[in-house]
Amino acid sequence: TGPAHLTSQPTVAPVFKMPSTRALVVGSGIAGLTTARALQRRGLDVVVAAREWSARTTSAGAGGLWMPFHAEPADAVARWASVTLSCLLEEQHSSAALGAFIESLPATELFRAEAPPPPPPWASDPRLVFEACSGDPAAALARRGASTLVRIPSEYRSSWLWNSLVVDSPRYLDALQASLFDSGATARIEALEGGPAAVAELAQRLGCEIAVNCAGLGGGALGGEDASAVTNGRGVVLQYK
């Protein structure tokens, strides 16, 4: 038997129908494309402007493991993570275009102590089937039907274990981009410089009443902030399949 699959029990935020209008989304990474798709599904005419498309963004090289990890503020991150989990589960079970690139599988975090620390707040979501496990982490993974090609060092004596989702980021982004533009969104190559004024000028030129900055690491400067205030974070996937 394989690992238990997550089931979709939506806890997503309510969908608000917005008046017909045009929206500009700046950025074509996961934040930009997801925002554009959400606006499009609410009836807006969407324009996506980016310096380059999804295959060349930071998102394409990111590890797509669902886990609200090392991010603050914790209460807000927990809410965002729950909504993200619900959206990914919905896509996994109902979207032929995107679901093929979302996989359910066991995830673990290892600890050197004999007993793991108290579970984090997000562990209470029943869809995750979260366990705090004392003893051999490899044996705990095996109980979930998981195998690992990475040897777990003997110094790790306890673990957290849960059912998570892994997204094949490059292929998911390609499919999301194709779905977005096939549904009528407009694409523009724009290398914006000049802070909020540049975004506002482009929105006005394109007839957009709404502009959303999803430029990622470049978003600080476009938002009028000191670029040095934007912190770069990175997750690394050691093993996938």
Backbone as CSV, one residue per row, in Angstrom:
resi,resn,N_x,N_y,N_z,CA_x,CA_y,CA_z,C_x,C_y,C_z
1,THR,0.844,-1.190,0.000,0.000,0.000,0.000,0.878,1.237,0.000
2,GLY,0.468,2.255,-0.747,1.228,3.495,-0.829,0.816,4.445,0.271
3,PRO,1.416,5.624,0.297,1.085,6.623,1.305,-0.347,7.092,1.171
4,ALA,-0.955,7.407,2.303,-2.323,7.897,2.278,-2.391,9.195,1.493
5,HIS,-3.462,9.344,0.735,-3.625,10.553,-0.059,-4.370,11.602,0.745
6,LEU,-3.991,12.837,0.533,-4.736,13.932,1.121,-6.084,14.041,0.438
7,THR,-7.072,14.441,1.175,-8.398,14.644,0.605,-8.745,16.110,0.680
8,SER,-9.474,16.560,-0.316,-9.816,17.970,-0.386,-11.028,18.272,0.471
9,GLN,-10.822,19.033,1.530,-11.905,19.545,2.365,-11.719,21.056,2.406
10,PRO,-12.231,21.769,1.403,-11.855,23.157,1.200,-12.067,24.034,2.430
11,THR,-11.049,24.827,2.730,-11.168,25.873,3.735,-10.746,27.194,3.108
12,VAL,-10.968,27.301,1.794,-10.502,28.476,1.076,-11.348,29.690,1.441
13,ALA,-10.734,30.854,1.225,-11.446,32.090,1.479,-12.631,32.197,0.521
14,PRO,-13.717,32.871,0.921,-14.874,33.000,0.051,-14.522,33.734,-1.237
15,VAL,-15.197,33.346,-2.318,-14.973,33.969,-3.612,-15.900,35.171,-3.737
16,PHE,-15.328,36.338,-3.940,-16.107,37.544,-4.111,-16.142,37.888,-5.590
17,LYS,-17.324,38.025,-6.140,-17.465,38.418,-7.529,-17.155,39.911,-7.643
18,MET,-16.224,40.242,-8.510,-15.825,41.626,-8.674,-16.456,42.197,-9.938
19,PRO,-16.706,43.495,-9.968,-17.271,44.086,-11.170,-16.317,43.914,-12.346
20,SER,-16.888,43.831,-13.536,-16.073,43.647,-14.724,-15.112,44.821,-14.859
21,THR,-13.831,44.534,-14.856,-12.819,45.572,-14.956,-11.543,44.939,-15.460
22,ARG,-10.514,45.750,-15.648,-9.249,45.252,-16.168,-8.188,45.383,-15.095
23,ALA,-7.363,44.343,-14.945,-6.346,44.327,-13.902,-4.985,44.040,-14.506
24,LEU,-3.978,44.742,-14.005,-2.589,44.505,-14.378,-1.905,43.736,-13.266
25,VAL,-1.256,42.625,-13.610,-0.440,41.863,-12.666,1.005,41.924,-13.152
26,VAL,1.897,42.390,-12.298,3.310,42.505,-12.651,4.050,41.303,-12.064
27,GLY,4.637,40.478,-12.930,5.377,39.305,-12.488,4.773,38.027,-13.029
28,SER,5.633,37.085,-13.454,5.136,35.836,-14.040,5.650,34.614,-13.294
29,GLY,6.066,34.792,-12.022,6.383,33.641,-11.190,5.116,33.056,-10.609
30,ILE,5.257,32.209,-9.597,4.087,31.545,-9.037,3.102,32.546,-8.431
31,ALA,3.617,33.619,-7.801,2.716,34.614,-7.216,1.955,35.360,-8.291
32,GLY,2.654,35.785,-9.342,1.997,36.539,-10.395,0.966,35.729,-11.153
33,LEU,1.323,34.504,-11.565,0.394,33.688,-12.345,-0.805,33.252,-11.507
34,THR,-0.573,32.920,-10.231,-1.684,32.520,-9.368,-2.619,33.691,-9.111
35,THR,-2.061,34.869,-8.877,-2.887,36.062,-8.683,-3.692,36.367,-9.937
36,ALA,-3.040,36.290,-11.085,-3.741,36.552,-12.343,-4.891,35.563,-12.559
37,ARG,-4.636,34.298,-12.248,-5.688,33.282,-12.424,-6.851,33.535,-11.471
38,ALA,-6.544,33.931,-10.223,-7.605,34.209,-9.254,-8.455,35.392,-9.710
39,LEU,-7.832,36.431,-10.220,-8.581,37.586,-10.717,-9.402,37.208,-11.945
40,GLN,-8.807,36.410,-12.820,-9.512,35.977,-14.018,-10.745,35.155,-13.663
41,ARG,-10.634,34.290,-12.668,-11.762,33.449,-12.273,-12.868,34.258,-11.609
42,ARG,-12.545,35.466,-11.181,-13.546,36.365,-10.609,-14.112,37.321,-11.649
43,GLY,-13.791,37.068,-12.913,-14.424,37.815,-13.989,-13.658,39.012,-14.508
44,LEU,-12.401,39.210,-14.088,-11.643,40.355,-14.558,-10.892,40.036,-15.837
45,ASP,-10.695,41.057,-16.644,-9.838,40.984,-17.821,-8.423,41.256,-17.335
46,VAL,-7.508,40.286,-17.501,-6.200,40.355,-16.853,-5.089,40.543,-17.880
47,VAL,-4.177,41.451,-17.551,-2.946,41.636,-18.306,-1.777,41.258,-17.390
48,VAL,-0.909,40.363,-17.847,0.280,39.989,-17.097,1.489,40.608,-17.785
49,ALA,2.211,41.437,-17.043,3.424,42.066,-17.562,4.623,41.533,-16.795
50,ALA,5.654,41.125,-17.515,6.832,40.553,-16.863,8.061,40.789,-17.715
51,ARG,9.207,40.810,-17.046,10.477,40.958,-17.765,10.780,39.708,-18.565
52,GLU,10.398,38.533,-18.034,10.569,37.269,-18.733,9.526,36.277,-18.215
53,TRP,9.304,35.187,-18.947,8.198,34.299,-18.606,8.620,33.199,-17.648
54,SER,7.649,32.404,-17.248,7.756,31.555,-16.059,8.975,30.651,-16.035
55,ALA,9.378,30.105,-17.182,10.499,29.160,-17.198,11.809,29.808,-16.771
56,ARG,11.881,31.136,-16.796,13.118,31.841,-16.459,12.994,32.608,-15.144
57,THR,11.957,32.325,-14.378,11.769,33.009,-13.102,12.384,32.218,-11.958
58,THR,12.515,32.877,-10.806,12.993,32.203,-9.603,12.088,31.032,-9.241
59,SER,10.785,31.184,-9.471,9.821,30.141,-9.102,10.105,28.821,-9.804
60,ALA,10.617,28.882,-11.032,10.856,27.651,-11.793,11.933,26.793,-11.149
61,GLY,12.816,27.404,-10.349,13.862,26.638,-9.684,13.572,26.354,-8.228
62,ALA,12.377,26.715,-7.776,12.041,26.542,-6.367,11.562,25.124,-6.090
63,GLY,11.843,24.645,-4.887,11.304,23.354,-4.462,9.856,23.524,-4.039
64,GLY,8.945,22.788,-4.656,7.521,23.003,-4.418,6.929,22.124,-3.335
65,LEU,7.586,21.998,-2.181,7.058,21.200,-1.073,6.162,22.076,-0.208
66,TRP,4.912,21.614,0.031,4.012,22.378,0.901,4.447,22.200,2.349
67,MET,4.792,23.300,2.979,5.101,23.305,4.411,5.259,24.745,4.857
68,PRO,4.478,25.212,5.831,4.635,26.581,6.347,5.838,26.643,7.276
69,PHE,7.001,26.983,6.743,8.269,26.746,7.436,9.116,28.008,7.464
70,HIS,9.632,28.367,8.656,10.552,29.496,8.805,10.015,30.765,8.160
71,ALA,8.806,31.110,8.436,8.225,32.326,7.875,7.374,33.006,8.931
72,GLU,7.355,34.302,8.893,6.587,35.104,9.840,5.734,36.113,9.060
73,PRO,4.668,36.615,9.679,4.134,36.300,11.012,3.416,34.950,11.017
74,ALA,3.612,34.173,12.063,3.167,32.781,12.091,1.668,32.634,11.886
75,ASP,0.862,33.519,12.498,-0.594,33.360,12.367,-1.039,33.608,10.935
76,ALA,-0.452,34.615,10.276,-0.806,34.885,8.888,-0.318,33.767,7.971
77,VAL,0.902,33.275,8.213,1.445,32.192,7.391,0.567,30.948,7.494
78,ALA,0.056,30.662,8.696,-0.816,29.493,8.875,-2.081,29.632,8.042
79,ARG,-2.657,30.834,8.004,-3.856,31.048,7.180,-3.534,30.893,5.701
80,TRP,-2.448,31.523,5.270,-2.080,31.432,3.856,-1.792,29.992,3.464
81,ALA,-1.112,29.258,4.353,-0.761,27.875,4.048,-2.007,27.011,3.917
82,SER,-3.017,27.261,4.768,-4.254,26.480,4.697,-4.979,26.720,3.383
83,VAL,-5.043,27.986,2.963,-5.694,28.308,1.694,-4.916,27.694,0.533
84,THR,-3.578,27.787,0.586,-2.752,27.199,-0.470,-2.965,25.694,-0.558
85,LEU,-3.008,25.020,0.591,-3.238,23.575,0.609,-4.572,23.234,-0.039
86,SER,-5.609,23.981,0.297,-6.928,23.722,-0.272,-6.934,23.924,-1.786
87,CYS,-6.271,24.989,-2.243,-6.230,25.250,-3.686,-5.470,24.158,-4.432
88,LEU,-4.342,23.724,-3.872,-3.567,22.672,-4.525,-4.323,21.352,-4.544
89,LEU,-5.017,21.043,-3.446,-5.819,19.810,-3.421,-6.942,19.863,-4.451
90,GLU,-7.575,21.022,-4.556,-8.644,21.160,-5.560,-8.088,20.938,-6.959
91,GLU,-6.928,21.531,-7.233,-6.326,21.355,-8.552,-5.891,19.913,-8.777
92,GLN,-5.358,19.274,-7.750,-4.905,17.892,-7.889,-6.051,16.964,-8.272
93,HIS,-7.218,17.210,-7.702,-8.344,16.293,-7.903,-9.273,16.697,-9.047
94,SER,-9.210,17.956,-9.491,-10.216,18.395,-10.459,-9.650,19.041,-11.715
95,SER,-8.347,19.333,-11.748,-7.774,20.011,-12.906,-6.880,19.064,-13.681
96,ALA,-7.317,18.714,-14.889,-6.495,17.833,-15.722,-5.207,18.525,-16.135
97,ALA,-5.264,19.854,-16.310,-4.093,20.590,-16.786,-3.025,20.724,-15.715
98,LEU,-3.445,20.917,-14.447,-2.486,21.210,-13.384,-2.275,20.041,-12.417
99,GLY,-3.313,19.213,-12.234,-3.264,18.155,-11.232,-2.181,17.131,-11.462
100,ALA,-1.775,16.933,-12.727,-0.744,15.946,-13.037,0.609,16.316,-12.453
101,PHE,0.772,17.578,-12.066,2.068,18.042,-11.571,2.050,18.303,-10.065
102,ILE,1.041,17.748,-9.384,0.919,17.863,-7.931,0.826,16.449,-7.365
103,GLU,1.727,16.100,-6.476,1.789,14.732,-5.956,1.685,14.718,-4.430
104,SER,0.891,13.775,-3.901,0.803,13.570,-2.449,1.865,12.561,-2.022
105,LEU,2.570,12.881,-0.935,3.559,11.936,-0.423,3.932,12.322,1.000
106,PRO,4.461,11.363,1.770,4.834,11.665,3.158,6.008,12.635,3.215
107,ALA,5.983,13.517,4.199,7.094,14.439,4.453,7.503,14.292,5.914
108,THR,8.741,14.628,6.206,9.229,14.488,7.571,10.184,15.614,7.916
109,GLU,10.226,15.957,9.185,11.259,16.824,9.733,11.922,16.075,10.881
110,LEU,13.254,16.086,10.907,14.023,15.252,11.832,14.566,16.073,13.001
111,PHE,14.676,15.396,14.157,15.197,16.044,15.370,16.193,15.104,16.056
112,ARG,17.183,15.695,16.727,18.184,14.897,17.425,17.713,14.443,18.807
113,ALA,16.751,15.136,19.373,16.265,14.788,20.711,15.500,13.462,20.676
114,GLU,15.414,12.815,21.837,14.685,11.549,21.927,13.194,11.737,21.648
115,ALA,12.676,12.893,21.995,11.272,13.184,21.737,11.177,14.450,20.884
116,PRO,10.265,14.513,19.939,10.145,15.694,19.086,9.557,16.868,19.854
117,PRO,9.743,18.096,19.368,9.127,19.249,20.018,7.613,19.224,19.832
118,PRO,6.892,20.067,20.555,5.433,20.112,20.385,5.068,20.427,18.935
119,PRO,3.982,19.870,18.449,3.577,20.114,17.059,3.318,21.598,16.797
120,PRO,3.604,22.066,15.586,3.324,23.449,15.217,1.820,23.646,15.028
121,PRO,1.340,24.887,15.015,-0.102,25.129,14.874,-0.714,24.517,13.619
122,TRP,0.034,24.520,12.502,-0.538,24.006,11.262,-0.769,22.504,11.290
123,ALA,-0.160,21.803,12.269,-0.304,20.348,12.354,-1.724,19.919,12.695
124,SER,-2.557,20.841,13.173,-3.920,20.480,13.571,-4.841,20.237,12.380
125,ASP,-4.410,20.574,11.173,-5.240,20.337,9.982,-5.380,18.831,9.774
126,PRO,-6.598,18.268,9.851,-6.755,16.805,9.774,-6.335,16.223,8.432
127,ARG,-6.292,17.043,7.394,-5.912,16.527,6.078,-4.454,16.088,6.032
128,LEU,-3.651,16.578,6.968,-2.224,16.277,6.959,-1.887,14.964,7.652
129,VAL,-2.801,14.439,8.475,-2.560,13.215,9.254,-1.201,13.328,9.951
130,PHE,-1.026,14.359,10.726,0.251,14.684,11.354,0.548,13.755,12.523
131,GLU,1.807,13.332,12.640,2.271,12.533,13.771,3.568,13.116,14.316
132,ALA,3.684,13.165,15.622,4.958,13.449,16.280,5.508,12.106,16.742
133,CYS,6.647,11.685,16.197,7.128,10.314,16.367,8.445,10.280,17.137
134,SER,8.492,9.462,18.187,9.744,9.151,18.863,10.285,7.849,18.269
135,GLY,11.607,7.724,18.248,12.189,6.513,17.697,12.711,6.735,16.285
136,ASP,13.082,5.665,15.638,13.739,5.682,14.332,12.878,6.385,13.282
137,PRO,13.316,7.527,12.718,12.513,8.218,11.704,12.274,7.392,10.447
138,ALA,13.256,6.570,10.062,13.076,5.739,8.870,11.934,4.744,9.072
139,ALA,11.829,4.190,10.285,10.747,3.258,10.573,9.402,3.974,10.548
140,ALA,9.376,5.216,11.033,8.131,5.980,10.997,7.695,6.236,9.569
141,LEU,8.645,6.563,8.704,8.315,6.758,7.286,7.822,5.464,6.658
142,ALA,8.450,4.361,7.007,8.044,3.075,6.444,6.612,2.730,6.815
143,ARG,6.181,3.143,8.014,4.794,2.878,8.416,3.807,3.609,7.515
144,ARG,4.243,4.687,6.894,3.390,5.422,5.955,3.506,4.887,4.532
145,GLY,4.264,3.829,4.374,4.437,3.267,3.035,5.464,3.996,2.203
146,ALA,6.331,4.778,2.857,7.321,5.562,2.127,8.677,4.876,2.164
147,SER,9.410,5.014,1.086,10.783,4.540,1.050,11.684,5.747,0.832
148,THR,12.940,5.645,1.240,13.877,6.744,1.057,15.207,6.216,0.573
149,LEU,15.787,6.933,-0.367,17.114,6.567,-0.857,18.200,7.314,-0.105
150,VAL,17.786,8.224,0.765,18.738,8.990,1.555,18.865,8.342,2.930
151,ARG,20.078,7.992,3.330,20.289,7.397,4.649,20.105,8.453,5.725
152,ILE,19.239,8.169,6.684,19.013,9.095,7.790,20.070,8.839,8.855
153,PRO,20.908,9.814,9.178,21.968,9.597,10.182,21.386,9.167,11.520
154,SER,22.135,8.323,12.212,21.645,7.746,13.466,21.468,8.787,14.570
155,GLU,22.048,9.974,14.418,21.911,11.014,15.445,20.487,11.552,15.537
156,TYR,19.672,11.305,14.511,18.289,11.779,14.555,17.420,10.712,15.214
157,ARG,16.768,11.097,16.303,16.067,10.132,17.148,14.549,10.322,17.160
158,SER,14.044,11.383,16.546,12.600,11.629,16.546,12.237,12.450,15.310
159,SER,10.949,12.608,15.076,10.548,13.274,13.834,9.108,13.761,13.907
160,TRP,8.798,14.679,13.030,7.417,14.979,12.664,7.157,14.300,11.329
161,LEU,5.949,13.833,11.134,5.586,13.144,9.904,4.194,13.577,9.499
162,TRP,4.009,13.892,8.237,2.691,14.305,7.762,2.587,14.018,6.262
163,ASN,1.363,14.015,5.768,1.123,13.873,4.334,1.147,15.260,3.709
164,SER,2.052,15.449,2.767,2.221,16.762,2.160,1.989,16.685,0.656
165,LEU,2.228,17.807,-0.001,2.118,17.893,-1.450,3.435,18.397,-2.015
166,VAL,3.841,17.850,-3.130,5.001,18.333,-3.865,4.540,18.750,-5.254
167,VAL,4.931,19.947,-5.644,4.586,20.480,-6.962,5.820,20.444,-7.847
168,ASP,5.683,19.886,-9.033,6.749,19.920,-10.035,6.758,21.335,-10.616
169,SER,7.546,22.212,-10.011,7.425,23.646,-10.265,7.538,24.046,-11.737
170,PRO,8.564,23.635,-12.477,8.660,24.098,-13.871,7.463,23.680,-14.726
171,ARG,7.042,22.431,-14.604,5.934,21.953,-15.433,4.610,22.554,-14.970
172,TYR,4.444,22.719,-13.660,3.227,23.346,-13.137,3.120,24.785,-13.629
173,LEU,4.228,25.529,-13.573,4.211,26.914,-14.038,3.878,27.000,-15.521
174,ASP,4.467,26.125,-16.325,4.160,26.117,-17.757,2.675,25.869,-17.997
175,ALA,2.112,24.892,-17.275,0.696,24.570,-17.447,-0.194,25.707,-16.952
176,LEU,0.188,26.330,-15.838,-0.589,27.445,-15.303,-0.563,28.625,-16.260
177,GLN,0.598,28.905,-16.812,0.718,30.001,-17.772,-0.120,29.727,-19.011
178,ALA,-0.051,28.497,-19.544,-0.834,28.150,-20.728,-2.328,28.256,-20.456
179,SER,-2.764,27.751,-19.289,-4.184,27.818,-18.934,-4.660,29.258,-18.825
180,LEU,-3.835,30.107,-18.255,-4.183,31.514,-18.057,-4.369,32.222,-19.392
181,PHE,-3.415,32.051,-20.288,-3.491,32.766,-21.561,-4.492,32.123,-22.518
182,ASP,-4.688,30.810,-22.434,-5.736,30.161,-23.231,-7.120,30.659,-22.838
183,SER,-7.246,31.128,-21.580,-8.535,31.614,-21.088,-8.732,33.105,-21.328
184,GLY,-7.803,33.719,-22.069,-8.042,35.097,-22.493,-7.173,36.160,-21.872
185,ALA,-6.264,35.807,-20.962,-5.380,36.813,-20.387,-4.414,37.323,-21.458
186,THR,-3.963,38.549,-21.282,-3.031,39.188,-22.212,-1.627,39.166,-21.621
187,ALA,-0.638,38.870,-22.459,0.754,38.807,-22.006,1.533,39.968,-22.596
188,ARG,2.391,40.565,-21.771,3.257,41.651,-22.228,4.646,41.471,-21.628
189,ILE,5.668,41.638,-22.451,7.037,41.683,-21.959,7.365,43.137,-21.630
190,GLU,7.594,43.405,-20.348,7.882,44.758,-19.890,8.963,44.692,-18.812
191,ALA,10.036,45.416,-18.998,11.073,45.542,-17.967,10.824,46.864,-17.249
192,LEU,10.058,46.817,-16.181,9.638,48.028,-15.490,10.741,48.553,-14.575
193,GLU,10.958,49.834,-14.616,11.884,50.511,-13.725,11.264,51.836,-13.314
194,GLY,11.576,52.288,-12.097,11.063,53.579,-11.679,10.064,53.530,-10.555
195,GLY,9.944,52.384,-9.883,9.084,52.313,-8.714,7.602,52.316,-9.038
196,PRO,6.763,52.694,-8.059,5.307,52.642,-8.236,4.816,53.466,-9.412
197,ALA,5.536,54.548,-9.734,5.103,55.395,-10.844,5.120,54.628,-12.158
198,ALA,6.112,53.735,-12.329,6.193,52.953,-13.562,5.031,51.972,-13.665
199,VAL,4.659,51.351,-12.543,3.520,50.431,-12.540,2.235,51.190,-12.830
200,ALA,2.066,52.355,-12.183,0.856,53.151,-12.388,0.755,53.643,-13.831
201,GLU,1.889,54.036,-14.406,1.879,54.525,-15.786,1.489,53.416,-16.755
202,LEU,2.038,52.206,-16.537,1.698,51.085,-17.412,0.227,50.717,-17.259
203,ALA,-0.265,50.682,-16.030,-1.679,50.366,-15.812,-2.578,51.375,-16.522
204,GLN,-2.241,52.646,-16.430,-3.042,53.677,-17.093,-2.989,53.513,-18.600
205,ARG,-1.794,53.234,-19.115,-1.632,53.082,-20.562,-2.437,51.896,-21.092
206,LEU,-2.570,50.838,-20.280,-3.285,49.641,-20.712,-4.764,49.668,-20.336
207,GLY,-5.205,50.732,-19.684,-6.605,50.826,-19.280,-6.963,49.924,-18.120
208,CYS,-6.023,49.700,-17.206,-6.257,48.819,-16.052,-6.603,49.649,-14.823
209,GLU,-7.715,49.323,-14.188,-8.125,50.035,-12.973,-7.433,49.493,-11.726
210,ILE,-6.906,48.266,-11.810,-6.245,47.611,-10.685,-4.840,47.199,-11.118
211,ALA,-3.855,47.386,-10.226,-2.500,46.910,-10.487,-2.013,46.148,-9.263
212,VAL,-1.454,44.959,-9.484,-0.960,44.119,-8.398,0.518,43.826,-8.646
213,ASN,1.353,44.156,-7.661,2.793,43.946,-7.766,3.141,42.552,-7.256
214,CYS,3.483,41.650,-8.169,3.894,40.284,-7.806,5.288,40.001,-8.362
215,ALA,6.158,40.996,-8.280,7.456,40.912,-8.931,8.513,40.174,-8.105
216,GLY,8.114,39.571,-6.982,9.048,38.756,-6.220,10.205,39.563,-5.663
217,LEU,11.433,39.089,-5.906,12.599,39.776,-5.369,12.753,41.174,-5.960
218,GLY,12.139,41.421,-7.108,12.169,42.756,-7.688,11.027,43.625,-7.211
219,GLY,10.168,43.080,-6.355,8.976,43.803,-5.945,9.237,44.958,-5.007
220,GLY,10.349,44.910,-4.264,10.631,45.987,-3.336,10.813,47.313,-4.042
221,ALA,11.646,47.315,-5.085,11.901,48.548,-5.822,10.639,49.046,-6.515
222,LEU,9.856,48.140,-7.096,8.624,48.551,-7.771,7.590,49.050,-6.778
223,GLY,7.696,48.615,-5.528,6.758,49.064,-4.514,7.209,50.319,-3.796
224,GLY,8.369,50.860,-4.219,8.856,52.072,-3.593,9.703,51.832,-2.363
225,GLU,10.064,50.569,-2.105,10.868,50.240,-0.937,12.341,50.101,-1.332
226,ASP,13.202,50.211,-0.350,14.620,49.957,-0.550,14.803,48.488,-0.924
227,ALA,15.440,48.239,-2.065,15.598,46.853,-2.526,16.320,45.991,-1.507
228,SER,17.186,46.596,-0.688,17.927,45.820,0.309,17.025,45.308,1.418
229,ALA,15.788,45.849,1.503,14.860,45.412,2.546,14.157,44.116,2.163
230,VAL,14.292,43.687,0.901,13.676,42.441,0.447,14.642,41.306,0.722
231,THR,14.220,40.351,1.544,15.092,39.256,1.968,14.936,38.060,1.049
232,ASN,16.032,37.552,0.565,16.031,36.374,-0.295,16.026,35.121,0.572
233,GLY,15.085,34.227,0.325,15.044,32.953,1.035,15.096,31.812,0.042
234,ARG,15.594,30.678,0.468,15.717,29.556,-0.473,15.481,28.243,0.244
235,GLY,14.696,27.374,-0.393,14.543,26.002,0.071,15.216,25.067,-0.921
236,VAL,15.783,23.987,-0.448,16.509,23.064,-1.317,15.891,21.686,-1.194
237,VAL,15.544,21.073,-2.327,15.034,19.711,-2.349,16.214,18.772,-2.556
238,LEU,16.470,17.891,-1.571,17.604,16.956,-1.670,17.253,15.721,-2.477
239,GLN,16.019,15.312,-2.398,15.614,14.096,-3.104,14.183,14.236,-3.571
240,TYR,13.927,13.967,-4.825,12.559,13.928,-5.342,12.471,12.765,-6.311
241,LYS,11.781,11.725,-5.896,11.628,10.483,-6.644,12.933,9.740,-6.833
